[in-house]
Amino acid sequence: MSRIILVGADFSDDFYHPVTIVPALAWTIVQITIVGCAGSFPGPQSSASCYLVEADGFRLVLDLGNGALGSLQRFTDLDAVDAVCLSHLHADHCLDLCGLTVFKAHHPLGQRRRIPVFAPGGAADHLGRALSPDPDSTGVRDSFAFTDLEPGSLQIGPLRVTTARMNHPVETFGFRIEHDGQALAYSADTGPEPELLRLADGADALLCEASFLDGPDLPPDLHLTARQAAEYAARAGAGELVLTHLVPWNDAAVTQEQAAEAFDGRLTLARPGLRFLGGTADGVQLQPGRDSGA
């Protein structure tokens, strides 16, 4: 199985000017871009959860939390998004689908193409109410074709996507995304959950929530600590661990330190603009400038 390579596509000091990843040589890749990684609410340097998965020219948005739609446009044209997966219906993972609806419904060139959204049951009603109090509004359904997620596997474009229910107060799905021998696991929001081990088994990388630091009396069945995330990565044999859903009030250094005590592989804290590049990525260069999203 090909190793996913982490490339530090960081932002410049003013944050709003990301570096551009420029291929010096041609490659075949699956590329995952961290669009937003703040936990529970947007932070000063990141929107809530959102990840852009690209393969063979296909663009899948994985979660679209509050604040993420603006950030997403740094990495891709909104018209170029081919599908959306929503892990659950908490605002920090789905709310900006309302903004994407406005983009599609009120574009100056007319209604934009309708794309699939894979989400827990009730997503269309939930987001329709968030978009408009008018019970007759059809904007969300006009813009998106909703499919209810269930545990199992499905094909989304060139990507093989396996889902499993996670341990969270609302129906929540974790994901395993596979393409051309590469595998990424994504925990979504979860407390301790054995199914996460199955999703992450032998994955090139585990993108795992780390909302909590070690401490007494943590709420059960809600989120993972950084240490627990690292323990899952180690037990699953994941090649790399990227910690996400980072709550702004936590100390990032402590988050990384506690995870490192339980996982001796490559460990990274998510940040906007960080990209995973799978397959052959020889000759990758970083240079300042606007990210084209290409």
GUKESE-757015 format. One record per atom (N, C-alpha, C): x, y, z. Coordinates in steps of 0.2 Angstrom, whole numbers, padded with zeros to 4 digits, always signed. Layout:
N
XYZ;...
END
This chain:
294
+0004-0006+0000;+0000+0000+0000;+0004+0006+0000;+0003+0011-0004;+0007+0017-0005;+0006+0021+0001;+0012+0024+0003;+0012+0029+0009;+0010+0035+0007;+0005+0038+0011;+0003+0045+0010;+0009+0050+0013;+0011+0055+0009;+0016+0059+0011;+0013+0066+0013;+0015+0068+0019;+0013+0075+0022;+0017+0080+0019;+0014+0085+0016;+0018+0091+0013;+0015+0097+0017;+0020+0100+0020;+0018+0106+0025;+0016+0112+0021;+0010+0112+0018;+0008+0118+0014;+0005+0123+0019;+0010+0127+0023;+0007+0131+0028;+0006+0138+0025;+0003+0142+0029;+0001+0149+0027;+0006+0154+0029;+0007+0159+0026;+0011+0164+0028;+0009+0168+0034;+0013+0172+0037;+0012+0175+0043;+0005+0179+0044;+0003+0181+0038;-0004+0185+0039;-0010+0180+0038;-0008+0173+0037;-0013+0168+0036;-0017+0168+0030;-0018+0173+0027;-0023+0174+0021;-0019+0172+0015;-0013+0171+0015;-0009+0170+0009;-0006+0163+0009;-0009+0158+0007;-0006+0151+0008;+0000+0150+0003;+0004+0145+0004;+0009+0143-0001;+0005+0139-0006;+0008+0139-0012;+0006+0135-0017;+0010+0128-0018;+0007+0123-0019;+0011+0117-0020;+0012+0116-0028;+0018+0116-0030;+0019+0116-0037;+0023+0109-0039;+0020+0105-0043;+0023+0099-0045;+0029+0101-0050;+0035+0099-0049;+0040+0099-0053;+0040+0093-0058;+0037+0088-0056;+0037+0082-0060;+0029+0080-0060;+0027+0076-0066;+0020+0074-0066;+0019+0068-0061;+0013+0068-0058;+0012+0062-0053;+0005+0060-0054;+0003+0054-0051;-0003+0052-0050;-0005+0052-0042;-0010+0055-0040;-0011+0056-0033;-0018+0056-0031;-0019+0054-0024;-0025+0056-0021;-0022+0062-0016;-0026+0067-0016;-0024+0073-0012;-0029+0075-0007;-0027+0076-0001;-0032+0078+0004;-0030+0085+0007;-0034+0090+0007;-0032+0096+0009;-0036+0098+0016;-0033+0100+0021;-0036+0102+0027;-0039+0109+0025;-0045+0110+0025;-0048+0116+0024;-0050+0120+0031;-0053+0116+0035;-0054+0118+0042;-0053+0113+0047;-0051+0114+0053;-0049+0109+0058;-0051+0111+0065;-0054+0117+0066;-0056+0119+0073;-0062+0115+0075;-0061+0113+0082;-0066+0109+0085;-0072+0113+0088;-0078+0111+0086;-0084+0113+0089;-0086+0120+0087;-0082+0124+0086;-0083+0131+0083;-0077+0134+0080;-0078+0138+0075;-0072+0141+0072;-0067+0144+0076;-0061+0144+0075;-0056+0147+0079;-0053+0153+0075;-0048+0157+0078;-0045+0163+0075;-0041+0161+0069;-0039+0155+0068;-0035+0154+0062;-0038+0148+0058;-0044+0146+0060;-0047+0140+0056;-0054+0140+0056;-0058+0138+0051;-0065+0137+0051;-0066+0130+0055;-0072+0128+0055;-0074+0122+0058;-0072+0116+0053;-0074+0110+0054;-0071+0104+0050;-0073+0105+0043;-0068+0103+0039;-0069+0103+0031;-0063+0100+0028;-0063+0095+0024;-0058+0092+0021;-0059+0091+0013;-0055+0093+0009;-0056+0092+0002;-0052+0086-0001;-0055+0081-0004;-0052+0075-0006;-0052+0075-0014;-0046+0074-0017;-0046+0075-0024;-0043+0069-0027;-0046+0066-0032;-0043+0060-0036;-0045+0060-0043;-0041+0059-0048;-0043+0058-0055;-0047+0064-0057;-0046+0070-0054;-0050+0076-0056;-0057+0076-0053;-0058+0072-0048;-0064+0072-0044;-0063+0075-0038;-0068+0079-0035;-0067+0083-0029;-0073+0081-0024;-0071+0078-0019;-0076+0077-0014;-0075+0081-0008;-0080+0085-0005;-0079+0088+0001;-0082+0084+0007;-0077+0083+0012;-0079+0079+0018;-0080+0084+0023;-0086+0084+0025;-0089+0089+0030;-0088+0096+0028;-0093+0100+0030;-0093+0107+0028;-0096+0112+0034;-0092+0112+0039;-0094+0116+0045;-0094+0123+0044;-0096+0126+0050;-0097+0134+0049;-0090+0137+0048;-0091+0142+0043;-0085+0146+0041;-0081+0142+0036;-0082+0136+0034;-0078+0133+0029;-0079+0134+0022;-0085+0137+0020;-0086+0138+0013;-0081+0144+0011;-0080+0149+0015;-0075+0154+0013;-0068+0151+0012;-0066+0147+0017;-0059+0144+0016;-0059+0139+0010;-0064+0136+0009;-0064+0131+0003;-0062+0134-0003;-0064+0140-0004;-0063+0144-0011;-0056+0145-0012;-0051+0145-0006;-0044+0145-0007;-0041+0140-0011;-0045+0134-0011;-0042+0128-0014;-0046+0125-0020;-0052+0127-0021;-0055+0125-0027;-0061+0130-0029;-0063+0130-0035;-0069+0133-0037;-0075+0130-0034;-0080+0133-0032;-0086+0129-0029;-0089+0125-0034;-0089+0128-0040;-0092+0124-0046;-0089+0117-0047;-0083+0117-0045;-0079+0111-0046;-0080+0105-0041;-0084+0107-0036;-0085+0101-0031;-0090+0097-0034;-0088+0090-0034;-0093+0085-0037;-0097+0081-0032;-0095+0081-0026;-0100+0078-0021;-0098+0080-0014;-0102+0079-0009;-0101+0081-0002;-0103+0075+0002;-0099+0074+0007;-0101+0069+0013;-0101+0073+0019;-0106+0072+0023;-0107+0075+0030;-0107+0069+0035;-0102+0070+0040;-0102+0065+0045;-0108+0065+0049;-0110+0071+0051;-0116+0071+0056;-0119+0078+0055;-0124+0080+0059;-0128+0086+0058;-0127+0091+0063;-0121+0091+0067;-0120+0096+0071;-0117+0102+0066;-0118+0108+0069;-0117+0114+0064;-0109+0114+0062;-0105+0112+0067;-0098+0113+0065;-0095+0108+0060;-0100+0104+0057;-0098+0099+0052;-0103+0099+0046;-0108+0103+0046;-0113+0103+0040;-0116+0110+0039;-0115+0115+0043;-0119+0121+0042;-0118+0125+0036;-0112+0125+0033;-0110+0129+0027;-0113+0126+0021;-0116+0120+0021;-0120+0118+0015;-0125+0123+0014;-0128+0126+0018;-0133+0132+0017;-0130+0137+0013;-0124+0139+0014;-0120+0144+0010;-0119+0141+0003;-0117+0135+0002;-0116+0132-0004;-0123+0132-0008;-0128+0131-0005;-0135+0131-0008;-0136+0138-0011;-0134+0143-0007;-0135+0150-0010;-0131+0151-0016;-0125+0149-0016;-0120+0149-0022;-0124+0146-0028;-0126+0140-0027;-0129+0137-0032;-0136+0139-0035;-0140+0142-0030;-0147+0144-0032;-0147+0151-0035;-0142+0155-0033;-0142+0162-0035;-0136+0165-0039;-0133+0160-0042;-0127+0162-0046;-0129+0166-0052;-0125+0171-0054;-0127+0175-0059;-0128+0172-0066;-0125+0166-0067;-0126+0162-0073;-0132+0157-0072;-0135+0157-0067;-0141+0153-0066;-0140+0147-0061;-0145+0143-0060;-0144+0137-0056;-0138+0133-0058;-0134+0132-0053;-0128+0128-0054;-0130+0120-0054;-0125+0116-0056;-0127+0109-0057;-0129+0106-0050;-0133+0101-0050;-0135+0098-0044;-0130+0092-0042;-0128+0092-0036;-0123+0087-0035;-0125+0082-0029;-0122+0076-0028;-0125+0072-0023;-0122+0074-0016;-0126+0073-0011;-0124+0074-0004;-0125+0068+0000;-0120+0065+0003;-0121+0059+0007;-0121+0061+0014;-0126+0059+0018;-0127+0062+0025;-0131+0058+0029;-0131+0058+0036;-0136+0055+0040;-0143+0057+0038;-0148+0052+0039;-0155+0054+0037;-0158+0060+0040;-0162+0063+0037;-0165+0070+0039;-0161+0076+0037;-0155+0075+0034;-0151+0081+0032;-0154+0086+0028;-0158+0084+0023;-0161+0089+0019;-0166+0093+0023;-0170+0090+0027;-0175+0094+0031;-0171+0099+0036;-0166+0096+0040;-0162+0099+0045;-0159+0106+0042;-0156+0105+0036;-0152+0110+0033;-0157+0115+0029;-0162+0112+0027;-0167+0117+0024;-0170+0122+0029;-0171+0119+0035;-0174+0124+0040;-0169+0129+0042;-0162+0127+0042;-0157+0131+0044;-0156+0137+0038;-0158+0135+0032;-0157+0140+0027;-0163+0145+0026;-0169+0142+0028;-0175+0147+0027;-0180+0144+0032;-0184+0149+0035;-0190+0147+0039;-0196+0145+0035;-0195+0147+0028;-0201+0145+0024;-0202+0138+0023;-0207+0135+0025;-0208+0127+0025;-0208+0125+0017;-0210+0129+0013;-0211+0128+0006;-0204+0129+0002;-0199+0131+0005;-0193+0132+0002;-0190+0125-0001;-0187+0125-0007;-0185+0119-0010;-0177+0120-0012;-0174+0125-0009;-0167+0127-0011;-0162+0122-0010;-0162+0119-0004;-0158+0113-0003;-0159+0107-0008;-0165+0105-0009;-0166+0099-0013;-0165+0101-0020;-0166+0107-0022;-0165+0109-0029;-0157+0109-0031;-0153+0110-0026;-0146+0110-0027;-0142+0104-0026;-0145+0099-0021;-0142+0093-0020;-0146+0087-0020;-0144+0082-0022;-0147+0075-0022;-0145+0071-0015;-0149+0071-0010;-0147+0068-0004;-0148+0060-0004;-0143+0057-0001;-0143+0050+0000;-0141+0049+0007;-0145+0045+0011;-0144+0043+0018;-0139+0038+0018;-0134+0040+0023;-0128+0036+0024;-0131+0030+0028;-0128+0024+0027;-0129+0018+0031;-0122+0015+0032;-0121+0011+0037;-0114+0007+0037;-0113+0003+0031;-0107+0003+0029;-0106-0001+0023;-0101+0003+0018;-0101+0000+0012;-0097+0003+0007;-0101+0006+0001;-0098+0011-0002;-0101+0014-0008;-0096+0017-0013;-0097+0018-0019;-0093+0021-0023;-0095+0028-0025;-0090+0033-0023;-0092+0040-0025;-0086+0042-0030;-0088+0043-0036;-0083+0045-0041;-0078+0039-0041;-0072+0041-0041;-0067+0036-0041;-0065+0033-0034;-0068+0035-0029;-0066+0034-0022;-0071+0028-0019;-0068+0023-0016;-0072+0018-0013;-0072+0021-0005;-0078+0022-0003;-0079+0025+0003;-0083+0020+0008;-0080+0018+0014;-0083+0014+0018;-0085+0018+0025;-0091+0017+0027;-0093+0020+0033;-0095+0016+0039;-0095+0019+0045;-0097+0015+0051;-0099+0020+0056;-0104+0018+0060;-0107+0023+0065;-0101+0024+0070;-0101+0030+0072;-0096+0032+0078;-0100+0033+0084;-0097+0035+0090;-0100+0035+0096;-0100+0043+0098;-0106+0046+0096;-0107+0053+0097;-0115+0054+0099;-0117+0059+0102;-0124+0060+0104;-0129+0060+0098;-0127+0062+0092;-0131+0061+0086;-0128+0056+0081;-0132+0054+0076;-0130+0049+0072;-0124+0052+0068;-0118+0048+0068;-0112+0051+0066;-0108+0045+0062;-0105+0046+0057;-0102+0041+0053;-0094+0043+0052;-0090+0038+0053;-0083+0039+0051;-0082+0036+0044;-0076+0037+0041;-0075+0035+0034;-0069+0032+0033;-0068+0028+0029;-0062+0025+0026;-0063+0026+0018;-0058+0030+0016;-0058+0032+0009;-0052+0029+0005;-0053+0025+0000;-0048+0021-0004;-0048+0023-0011;-0042+0023-0014;-0041+0024-0021;-0034+0022-0023;-0034+0017-0028;-0027+0016-0031;-0022+0013-0026;-0025+0009-0021;-0020+0006-0016;-0019+0011-0010;-0022+0016-0010;-0021+0021-0004;-0027+0021+0000;-0026+0022+0007;-0032+0023+0011;-0031+0028+0017;-0036+0032+0017;-0037+0037+0023;-0043+0035+0027;-0042+0035+0034;-0047+0035+0038;-0049+0041+0042;-0055+0043+0043;-0057+0049+0046;-0062+0047+0051;-0061+0049+0058;-0065+0047+0063;-0071+0051+0064;-0072+0057+0061;-0077+0062+0062;-0077+0063+0070;-0083+0065+0073;-0083+0066+0080;-0085+0059+0083;-0081+0057+0089;-0083+0051+0092;-0079+0050+0099;-0083+0047+0103;-0080+0044+0109;-0076+0038+0107;-0074+0034+0112;-0071+0028+0111;-0076+0023+0107;-0073+0020+0101;-0078+0016+0097;-0074+0011+0093;-0075+0004+0094;-0071-0001+0091;-0072+0000+0083;-0077+0002+0081;-0077+0003+0073;-0072+0007+0070;-0069+0012+0074;-0064+0016+0072;-0058+0012+0070;-0057+0007+0074;-0051+0002+0073;-0052-0001+0066;-0058-0003+0064;-0059-0007+0058;-0058-0002+0052;-0060+0004+0053;-0059+0009+0047;-0052+0011+0046;-0048+0011+0052;-0041+0014+0051;-0036+0008+0050;-0039+0002+0050;-0034-0004+0050;-0029-0004+0044;-0023-0003+0045;-0018-0002+0040;-0018+0004+0036;-0022+0009+0037;-0023+0015+0033;-0016+0018+0033;-0015+0022+0027;-0009+0026+0026;-0009+0031+0031;-0015+0034+0033;-0016+0040+0037;-0022+0039+0041;-0022+0041+0047;-0029+0042+0051;-0029+0049+0053;-0035+0052+0050;-0036+0059+0052;-0041+0059+0058;-0039+0060+0064;-0043+0058+0070;-0044+0064+0074;-0050+0065+0077;-0052+0070+0081;-0048+0069+0088;-0046+0075+0091;-0043+0075+0097;-0045+0081+0101;-0052+0081+0103;-0055+0087+0106;-0053+0088+0113;-0051+0083+0117;-0050+0083+0124;-0042+0082+0125;-0040+0085+0131;-0034+0084+0134;-0035+0079+0140;-0030+0076+0142;-0030+0071+0148;-0033+0075+0154;-0038+0072+0157;-0041+0075+0163;-0046+0071+0166;-0048+0073+0172;-0053+0069+0176;-0060+0071+0173;-0065+0066+0174;-0072+0068+0173;-0073+0071+0166;-0070+0068+0161;-0072+0070+0154;-0079+0067+0152;-0083+0071+0148;-0089+0068+0146;-0088+0062+0142;-0092+0057+0144;-0092+0050+0140;-0096+0051+0134;-0093+0046+0129;-0097+0045+0123;-0098+0052+0119;-0093+0056+0119;-0093+0062+0115;-0087+0064+0111;-0081+0064+0113;-0075+0065+0110;-0069+0061+0112;-0064+0061+0109;-0057+0058+0111;-0052+0063+0113;-0048+0060+0118;-0042+0064+0119;-0037+0063+0114;-0032+0067+0114;-0026+0066+0109;-0023+0060+0111;-0022+0058+0117;-0019+0051+0118;-0023+0046+0116;-0030+0046+0117;-0034+0041+0114;-0034+0040+0106;-0034+0046+0103;-0033+0046+0096;-0026+0042+0094;-0021+0044+0097;-0015+0041+0096;-0015+0033+0097;-0018+0031+0102;-0019+0024+0104;-0023+0020+0098;-0028+0023+0096;-0031+0020+0090;-0027+0020+0084;-0023+0025+0083;-0018+0025+0077;-0013+0019+0078;-0011+0018+0084;-0006+0013+0085;-0009+0006+0084;-0015+0005+0087;-0018-0001+0087;-0020-0003+0080;-0022+0002+0076;-0024+0000+0069;-0018-0001+0065;-0012+0001+0067;-0006+0001+0062;-0007+0006+0057;-0010+0012+0058;-0010+0017+0053;-0003+0020+0052;-0001+0022+0046;+0006+0024+0045;+0007+0031+0047;+0002+0035+0048;+0003+0042+0050;-0004+0044+0054;-0003+0049+0058;-0008+0051+0062;-0009+0059+0061;-0014+0061+0059;-0016+0069+0059;-0021+0070+0064;-0020+0074+0069;-0025+0076+0074;-0029+0082+0072;-0035+0082+0072;-0040+0087+0070;-0045+0088+0075;-0050+0092+0073;-0055+0094+0078;-0052+0097+0084;-0048+0102+0083;-0044+0105+0088;-0047+0111+0091;-0049+0110+0097;-0053+0115+0100;-0049+0121+0102;-0051+0127+0100;-0046+0133+0101;-0043+0134+0108;-0047+0132+0113;-0044+0134+0120;-0039+0129+0122;-0038+0123+0118;-0033+0119+0120;-0026+0121+0118;-0021+0119+0122;-0014+0121+0120;-0012+0115+0115;-0010+0118+0109;-0008+0113+0104;-0002+0109+0106;+0003+0112+0109;+0009+0109+0111;+0007+0103+0116;+0003+0104+0120;+0001+0099+0125;-0003+0093+0121;-0007+0095+0116;-0011+0090+0112;-0006+0086+0109;+0000+0089+0106;+0005+0085+0102;+0009+0080+0107;+0010+0083+0113;+0014+0079+0118;+0011+0073+0120;+0004+0074+0122;+0001+0068+0125;+0000+0063+0119;-0001+0065+0113;-0002+0060+0108;+0004+0056+0106;+0010+0060+0107;+0016+0057+0105;+0018+0052+0110;+0016+0052+0116;+0017+0047+0121;+0014+0040+0119;+0009+0040+0115;+0005+0034+0113;+0006+0032+0106;+0010+0036+0102;+0010+0034+0095;+0017+0036+0093;+0021+0031+0090;+0028+0033+0088;+0029+0034+0081;+0024+0034+0077;+0024+0035+0070;+0024+0043+0069;+0023+0044+0062;+0023+0051+0060;+0016+0055+0063;+0017+0060+0067;+0012+0063+0070;+0012+0071+0068;+0006+0073+0066;+0005+0080+0064;-0002+0083+0067;-0001+0089+0069;-0008+0093+0070;-0010+0096+0064;-0017+0095+0063;-0020+0098+0057;-0019+0106+0057;-0019+0109+0051;-0019+0116+0050;-0022+0117+0043;-0025+0123+0043;-0028+0125+0036;-0022+0125+0031;-0023+0122+0025;-0018+0122+0020;-0014+0116+0020;-0014+0112+0025;-0009+0106+0025;-0012+0101+0020;-0008+0098+0016;-0010+0093+0011;-0007+0086+0012;-0011+0081+0011;-0008+0074+0011;-0008+0073+0003;-0002+0070+0001;-0001+0069-0006;+0000+0061-0006;-0004+0057-0010;-0002+0050-0010;+0000+0048-0017;+0004+0043-0017;+0006+0040-0024;+0013+0043-0025;+0015+0045-0031;+0022+0048-0032;+0021+0055-0032;+0025+0058-0028;+0025+0065-0027;+0032+0068-0027;+0037+0065-0032;+0043+0067-0032;+0044+0074-0035;+0048+0078-0032;+0049+0085-0035;+0044+0090-0032;+0041+0089-0027;+0036+0094-0024;+0040+0100-0022;+0037+0106-0024;+0041+0112-0022;+0035+0116-0018;+0037+0120-0014;+0033+0125-0010;+0035+0132-0012;+0030+0136-0014;+0032+0143-0016;+0026+0148-0013;+0028+0154-0011;+0022+0158-0009;+0018+0160-0015;+0011+0162-0013;+0007+0164-0018;+0000+0161-0016;-0005+0162-0020;-0012+0160-0020;-0012+0153-0022;-0016+0149-0018;-0017+0142-0020;-0022+0141-0025;-0020+0138-0030;-0025+0138-0036;-0030+0133-0035;-0029+0128-0031;-0034+0122-0030;-0033+0117-0036;-0028+0118-0040;-0028+0113-0046;-0026+0107-0044;
END
